Amino acid sequence: MRVVAGEYAGRQLKAPRGAHTRPTPDRVREALFSILGPLEGLRVLDLYAGSGALGIEALSRGAEEATFVDSHPAAARAVRENLALVGTERGRVFRAEALSFLRGAARHGDTWELVLCDPPYRLANRLGPALGPLLRPVLASGARIVCEGSTKHPLRLDLPVLAERRYGDTSLVIHGA
């Protein structure tokens, strides 16, 4: 797994040990970031971060800062290692359950312009109804939310759909705030 483009292009990233994460393939990340376009100055939230590859790709392509959230210790450790590998201090890592993190972020008035959401596929069907209402308070004006999931069990939010793509067994749905 590597950073596809931008400032950190070609840098190798580590995946967390264990079966809890499923890194987004390079070709899917490349397609996603082509769809998203310029990211300069954006604040990014990478929920269910896993290795942090999506958020690090955003940083590599000009995002101002990224917040990474994952509940698994191995994933949080992998994100910290990957941020060190690319040599950036523009990332914050939180070991927390995503829904709890969003509740706290809303209480603190935190907002993001881009949210990358790649939960375990087995959670996607039941996660959408809970996730959508918790995302609304943390979305900046004009924010976009990327949901990655299985084509059989895509993550659906009750937010406007801007784009939807399929790449093999992977579904990408981009929502607007």
C-alpha positions, 0 to 999 in steps of 0.5 A: 500500500502506498500514497498515490499522488501529491507531496508524499507520492510513492511512500509505503504505508503499513497496514495494522496487524489483524483482520480488523482492517481492509485497506482501500486499494490504491486504484480506488483511492486514486479514482476517489481523489480524482473525483474529489478534485483540489483539497487545498486548505481542507480539514479532513476527518478520517473515520474508521481510519484503519491504516490512515491511508485515505486521510494521508492521501488527502494530506498528500494532496494539500489538505491542511490537517486530518483527524483520524479516528479508529477504535482498534489499538492496532489501527491507531498505532498504524496511523501514528506510524504512517504519519511518521513515515510520511513525515507530517505533523498535520494529523491527530489520531484518536482511539475512539468509537466513531459515534462517540467521537462525533458526539464529543466533536459536536459538543466542542464545535469541531467541523470538517470540510471532508469526511472519509468514512470507511467502516467495516463492511459488516457494520454498514447496513445498520450504521447509516441511520445512526451516523448521518444525524451525528455527522450533520453538526460537524460538517462545515458549509459545503462539506462532502462525505465519502462513504466506502463500502461493499457493493452488496452492503453500501453505507447509506446516509440520509444526505444528498448524494453527489456521486456514486461509483463502483470499483469491483466489490467496492462502492464509493458514495459521495454525499454533500452537506 
